[in-house]
Amino acid sequence: MYPAAIRTQELNPAKLTRLFRTQFERCNVKPGETIALISDLGTRREFVQSSFAAADELGADVYEMCVNSIPSWSKVGVPTIGRCKGTLEAAKQADLIVIFHVPLFSSWLKDVRDAGTRVLMIIDAPDDLEQLMSPEGLKEAVLHAHARLERAREIRVTSEAGTDFTYRCGDYPVMSQYGFAESPGRFDHWGAGHVHTFPNEGSANGRVVVQPGDMVILPYCRYVQDRVEIEVREGFITRIEGGLDAKLMDDWLAEAMADPDDRDPYAISHLGWGLNPQSRWHAMALNGDDPERNRASARTFPGNFLFSTGPNTQGGGTRKTRGHLDVPMRDCTVVLDGETVIERGKLVDPKMRVPREPR
């Protein structure tokens, strides 16, 4: 049984297998391939059943590996694979891993991708899987944004609320997701559609103003209620001021400190923007603040600037702290090497804009 939500599920459960088959086809699943399902104690059983049925229809071999934990966005980097003997080796042999919790910032994810295994993360509610499935043109738009971000060396983010924040990039790889994992070693998230990278160490400076209507999606799941002013110096947050939301941010990061001198939770982590036209800023108001209803949509709605703190191992860095905040911000202007790509929260590069599909 699942807890009552603000809205009753609209998707007919019988459609799930069709959706999973469509998604697996986009992931280039072929007859004879092996799919490993990595579930946990909280995984929806209908997702596992639909994966089995869809894989069978496509002629792929499939099995489930259930781990003895419930990883979450607030517990990033949990090594769910590799601690039990043989699990990492098995994962490397799979053609596609379908994982039902967050593997980001874990070392095993890099190991299996280096072995050529494709990885698809499915962590959103059934209604959102249907609504957010990658629309036509999203992959091309994301790859265009990826290329532009890859060429950029200095980025400035401003807003009428008072944000004026700059950072340099190029030392860490650009990462992008468009909703399916079709090529060797690719990781993607069903429902995604965004790009990001990690700033060069020590290069992030300025002021970030989080205003009412922005979100804190990790570890909390809430619209920001009051103004938060954040000062950043040489890659680290040095001041957080405001009301309740500022206290929530600061307390979470302080709690993650390994010792009084640990600054890693306050480091600037991945920074980027969303492009998925199927995502909507107001989805949380419609569907409630259950994290399952806001994992993809809140991070990927077009034109949001995603500010984050803490770990950077996903990009090849060394920070493993669990002091991680994800803060999608509205109404920002983003300028790459003097060229505006987002103005007041709207994508201005026509090659990044994708029409919304009615669903």
BELSULMO-V266131 format. One record per pair of residues at least 4 apart in sequence whose ideal C-beta (glycine too) atoms are under 7 Angstrom apart, sorted by sequence separation. I is the first residue (numbers start at 1). J is the second residue. If there is no record, write none. Layout:
i->I j->J
i->I j->J
//
This chain:
i->11 j->15
i->15 j->19
i->16 j->20
i->17 j->21
i->18 j->22
i->19 j->23
i->20 j->24
i->21 j->25
i->22 j->26
i->23 j->27
i->25 j->29
i->29 j->33
i->39 j->43
i->43 j->47
i->45 j->49
i->46 j->50
i->47 j->51
i->48 j->52
i->49 j->53
i->50 j->54
i->51 j->55
i->52 j->56
i->53 j->57
i->54 j->58
i->71 j->75
i->79 j->83
i->86 j->90
i->87 j->91
i->88 j->92
i->89 j->93
i->99 j->103
i->107 j->111
i->108 j->112
i->109 j->113
i->110 j->114
i->111 j->115
i->113 j->117
i->124 j->128
i->126 j->130
i->127 j->131
i->128 j->132
i->129 j->133
i->134 j->138
i->137 j->141
i->138 j->142
i->139 j->143
i->140 j->144
i->141 j->145
i->142 j->146
i->143 j->147
i->144 j->148
i->145 j->149
i->146 j->150
i->147 j->151
i->148 j->152
i->159 j->163
i->182 j->186
i->188 j->192
i->199 j->203
i->210 j->214
i->216 j->220
i->217 j->221
i->224 j->228
i->232 j->236
i->242 j->246
i->244 j->248
i->245 j->249
i->246 j->250
i->247 j->251
i->248 j->252
i->249 j->253
i->250 j->254
i->251 j->255
i->252 j->256
i->258 j->262
i->263 j->267
i->282 j->286
i->283 j->287
i->291 j->295
i->294 j->298
i->296 j->300
i->297 j->301
i->313 j->317
i->335 j->339
i->342 j->346
i->24 j->29
i->43 j->48
i->55 j->60
i->82 j->87
i->104 j->109
i->112 j->117
i->124 j->129
i->134 j->139
i->158 j->163
i->181 j->186
i->199 j->204
i->232 j->237
i->233 j->238
i->241 j->246
i->257 j->262
i->274 j->279
i->284 j->289
i->288 j->293
i->289 j->294
i->312 j->317
i->313 j->318
i->335 j->340
i->336 j->341
i->342 j->347
i->343 j->348
i->347 j->352
i->29 j->35
i->81 j->87
i->82 j->88
i->91 j->97
i->103 j->109
i->113 j->119
i->157 j->163
i->158 j->164
i->181 j->187
i->216 j->222
i->231 j->237
i->232 j->238
i->240 j->246
i->287 j->293
i->313 j->319
i->342 j->348
i->347 j->353
i->55 j->62
i->71 j->78
i->81 j->88
i->112 j->119
i->181 j->188
i->215 j->222
i->230 j->237
i->231 j->238
i->299 j->306
i->312 j->319
i->313 j->320
i->333 j->340
i->334 j->341
i->341 j->348
i->124 j->132
i->157 j->165
i->180 j->188
i->215 j->223
i->216 j->224
i->231 j->239
i->257 j->265
i->311 j->319
i->334 j->342
i->340 j->348
i->341 j->349
i->39 j->48
i->69 j->78
i->71 j->80
i->179 j->188
i->215 j->224
i->230 j->239
i->240 j->249
i->256 j->265
i->310 j->319
i->311 j->320
i->333 j->342
i->52 j->62
i->81 j->91
i->109 j->119
i->156 j->166
i->178 j->188
i->213 j->223
i->214 j->224
i->230 j->240
i->240 j->250
i->283 j->293
i->284 j->294
i->311 j->321
i->332 j->342
i->333 j->343
i->37 j->48
i->51 j->62
i->69 j->80
i->155 j->166
i->177 j->188
i->179 j->190
i->213 j->224
i->283 j->294
i->310 j->321
i->333 j->344
i->341 j->352
i->154 j->166
i->155 j->167
i->177 j->189
i->179 j->191
i->212 j->224
i->228 j->240
i->229 j->241
i->253 j->265
i->67 j->80
i->179 j->192
i->211 j->224
i->212 j->225
i->229 j->242
i->253 j->266
i->310 j->323
i->311 j->324
i->331 j->344
i->332 j->345
i->37 j->51
i->154 j->168
i->155 j->169
i->178 j->192
i->179 j->193
i->210 j->224
i->212 j->226
i->228 j->242
i->283 j->297
i->284 j->298
i->309 j->323
i->310 j->324
i->331 j->345
i->97 j->112
i->153 j->168
i->177 j->192
i->178 j->193
i->212 j->227
i->227 j->242
i->283 j->298
i->309 j->324
i->310 j->325
i->330 j->345
i->48 j->64
i->153 j->169
i->177 j->193
i->211 j->227
i->226 j->242
i->308 j->324
i->309 j->325
i->91 j->108
i->152 j->169
i->153 j->170
i->177 j->194
i->226 j->243
i->228 j->245
i->279 j->296
i->280 j->297
i->308 j->325
i->103 j->121
i->209 j->227
i->210 j->228
i->226 j->244
i->228 j->246
i->279 j->297
i->308 j->326
i->92 j->111
i->102 j->121
i->176 j->195
i->225 j->244
i->226 j->245
i->308 j->327
i->35 j->55
i->88 j->108
i->92 j->112
i->97 j->117
i->99 j->119
i->209 j->229
i->210 j->230
i->225 j->245
i->281 j->301
i->306 j->326
i->307 j->327
i->91 j->112
i->102 j->123
i->174 j->195
i->175 j->196
i->224 j->245
i->228 j->249
i->279 j->300
i->280 j->301
i->65 j->87
i->95 j->117
i->96 j->118
i->97 j->119
i->98 j->120
i->99 j->121
i->100 j->122
i->101 j->123
i->175 j->197
i->207 j->229
i->208 j->230
i->279 j->301
i->306 j->328
i->307 j->329
i->88 j->111
i->92 j->115
i->94 j->117
i->95 j->118
i->100 j->123
i->174 j->197
i->96 j->120
i->98 j->122
i->150 j->174
i->173 j->197
i->207 j->231
i->208 j->232
i->276 j->300
i->304 j->328
i->305 j->329
i->35 j->60
i->37 j->62
i->39 j->64
i->92 j->117
i->149 j->174
i->172 j->197
i->274 j->299
i->276 j->301
i->277 j->302
i->304 j->329
i->29 j->55
i->37 j->63
i->40 j->66
i->76 j->102
i->82 j->108
i->91 j->117
i->172 j->198
i->206 j->232
i->274 j->300
i->276 j->302
i->304 j->330
i->31 j->58
i->32 j->59
i->33 j->60
i->34 j->61
i->35 j->62
i->36 j->63
i->37 j->64
i->38 j->65
i->39 j->66
i->40 j->67
i->41 j->68
i->79 j->106
i->81 j->108
i->205 j->232
i->236 j->263
i->274 j->301
i->275 j->302
i->299 j->326
i->305 j->332
i->31 j->59
i->37 j->65
i->41 j->69
i->42 j->70
i->76 j->104
i->77 j->105
i->78 j->106
i->79 j->107
i->146 j->174
i->169 j->197
i->204 j->232
i->205 j->233
i->220 j->248
i->274 j->302
i->29 j->58
i->31 j->60
i->36 j->65
i->38 j->67
i->40 j->69
i->41 j->70
i->73 j->102
i->76 j->105
i->77 j->106
i->79 j->108
i->171 j->200
i->205 j->234
i->216 j->245
i->237 j->266
i->274 j->303
i->299 j->328
i->305 j->334
i->16 j->46
i->20 j->50
i->24 j->54
i->40 j->70
i->71 j->101
i->72 j->102
i->146 j->176
i->169 j->199
i->170 j->200
i->236 j->266
i->273 j->303
i->274 j->304
i->298 j->328
i->20 j->51
i->24 j->55
i->29 j->60
i->40 j->71
i->71 j->102
i->145 j->176
i->168 j->199
i->169 j->200
i->204 j->235
i->236 j->267
i->273 j->304
i->167 j->199
i->168 j->200
i->202 j->234
i->203 j->235
i->235 j->267
i->273 j->305
i->274 j->306
i->13 j->46
i->17 j->50
i->21 j->54
i->143 j->176
i->202 j->235
i->216 j->249
i->219 j->252
i->235 j->268
i->273 j->306
i->16 j->50
i->20 j->54
i->24 j->58
i->142 j->176
i->201 j->235
i->272 j->306
i->168 j->203
i->271 j->306
i->17 j->53
i->21 j->57
i->142 j->178
i->167 j->203
i->199 j->235
i->232 j->268
i->271 j->307
i->17 j->54
i->21 j->58
i->167 j->204
i->271 j->308
i->305 j->342
i->270 j->308
i->139 j->178
i->166 j->205
i->269 j->308
i->303 j->342
i->138 j->178
i->166 j->206
i->269 j->309
i->138 j->179
i->165 j->206
i->268 j->309
i->269 j->310
i->38 j->80
i->164 j->206
i->165 j->207
i->267 j->309
i->269 j->311
i->303 j->345
i->38 j->81
i->164 j->207
i->165 j->208
i->266 j->309
i->267 j->310
i->269 j->312
i->303 j->346
i->134 j->178
i->163 j->207
i->265 j->309
i->303 j->347
i->134 j->179
i->162 j->207
i->163 j->208
i->265 j->310
i->302 j->347
i->133 j->179
i->134 j->180
i->149 j->195
i->163 j->209
i->264 j->310
i->51 j->98
i->162 j->209
i->149 j->197
i->161 j->209
i->146 j->195
i->281 j->330
i->145 j->195
i->159 j->209
i->161 j->211
i->142 j->193
i->267 j->319
i->47 j->100
i->142 j->195
i->36 j->90
i->36 j->91
i->138 j->193
i->264 j->319
i->269 j->324
i->253 j->309
i->265 j->321
i->43 j->100
i->264 j->321
i->36 j->94
i->265 j->323
i->34 j->93
i->35 j->94
i->38 j->97
i->132 j->191
i->134 j->193
i->264 j->323
i->34 j->94
i->35 j->95
i->40 j->100
i->120 j->180
i->34 j->95
i->35 j->96
i->36 j->97
i->37 j->98
i->38 j->99
i->39 j->100
i->40 j->101
i->120 j->181
i->129 j->190
i->223 j->284
i->273 j->334
i->33 j->95
i->38 j->100
i->119 j->181
i->129 j->191
i->33 j->96
i->35 j->98
i->118 j->181
i->128 j->191
i->204 j->268
i->256 j->321
i->118 j->184
i->124 j->190
i->256 j->322
i->29 j->96
i->124 j->191
i->165 j->232
i->222 j->289
i->256 j->323
i->116 j->184
i->117 j->185
i->118 j->186
i->119 j->187
i->120 j->188
i->121 j->189
i->122 j->190
i->221 j->289
i->27 j->96
i->116 j->185
i->121 j->190
i->199 j->268
i->273 j->342
i->120 j->190
i->221 j->291
i->253 j->323
i->114 j->185
i->198 j->269
i->252 j->323
i->113 j->185
i->198 j->270
i->199 j->271
i->237 j->309
i->275 j->347
i->197 j->270
i->221 j->294
i->252 j->325
i->113 j->187
i->196 j->270
i->197 j->271
i->47 j->122
i->196 j->271
i->197 j->272
i->196 j->272
i->249 j->325
i->195 j->272
i->217 j->294
i->275 j->352
i->277 j->354
i->109 j->187
i->194 j->272
i->195 j->273
i->277 j->355
i->278 j->356
i->194 j->273
i->275 j->354
i->277 j->356
i->278 j->357
i->194 j->274
i->193 j->274
i->194 j->275
i->217 j->298
i->193 j->275
i->217 j->299
i->193 j->276
i->215 j->298
i->192 j->276
i->96 j->181
i->193 j->279
i->27 j->118
i->27 j->120
i->208 j->307
i->167 j->268
i->167 j->271
i->192 j->296
i->191 j->296
i->194 j->299
i->194 j->300
i->218 j->324
i->189 j->296
i->193 j->300
i->218 j->325
i->192 j->300
i->218 j->326
i->216 j->325
i->217 j->326
i->16 j->126
i->19 j->129
i->23 j->133
i->196 j->306
i->19 j->130
i->216 j->327
i->217 j->328
i->194 j->306
i->215 j->327
i->214 j->327
i->215 j->328
i->198 j->312
i->214 j->328
i->11 j->126
i->214 j->329
i->11 j->127
i->214 j->330
i->9 j->126
i->10 j->127
i->198 j->315
i->210 j->327
i->213 j->330
i->9 j->127
i->197 j->315
i->11 j->130
i->198 j->317
i->210 j->329
i->145 j->275
i->142 j->275
i->141 j->275
i->138 j->275
i->138 j->276
i->135 j->277
i->173 j->315
i->135 j->278
i->172 j->315
i->173 j->316
i->74 j->218
i->132 j->276
i->172 j->316
i->73 j->218
i->74 j->219
i->172 j->317
i->73 j->219
i->132 j->278
i->131 j->278
i->132 j->279
i->157 j->305
i->27 j->180
i->26 j->180
i->27 j->181
i->28 j->182
i->27 j->182
i->26 j->182
i->23 j->180
i->132 j->296
i->128 j->293
i->132 j->297
i->23 j->190
i->125 j->292
i->124 j->292
i->125 j->293
i->128 j->296
i->128 j->297
i->163 j->332
i->124 j->295
i->160 j->331
i->123 j->295
i->124 j->296
i->159 j->331
i->159 j->332
i->158 j->332
i->159 j->333
i->157 j->332
i->158 j->333
i->157 j->334
i->155 j->334
i->156 j->335
i->155 j->335
i->155 j->336
i->154 j->337
i->152 j->336
i->153 j->337
i->152 j->337
i->149 j->336
i->148 j->336
i->148 j->341
i->105 j->311
i->144 j->351
i->145 j->352
i->105 j->313
i->144 j->352
i->105 j->314
i->104 j->314
i->141 j->351
i->141 j->352
i->141 j->354
i->138 j->354
i->137 j->354
i->73 j->291
i->135 j->354
i->135 j->357
i->131 j->359
i->130 j->359
i->77 j->311
i->76 j->311
i->77 j->320
i->77 j->322
i->76 j->322
i->75 j->322
i->76 j->324
i->7 j->287
i->6 j->287
i->6 j->288
i->5 j->288
i->5 j->290
//
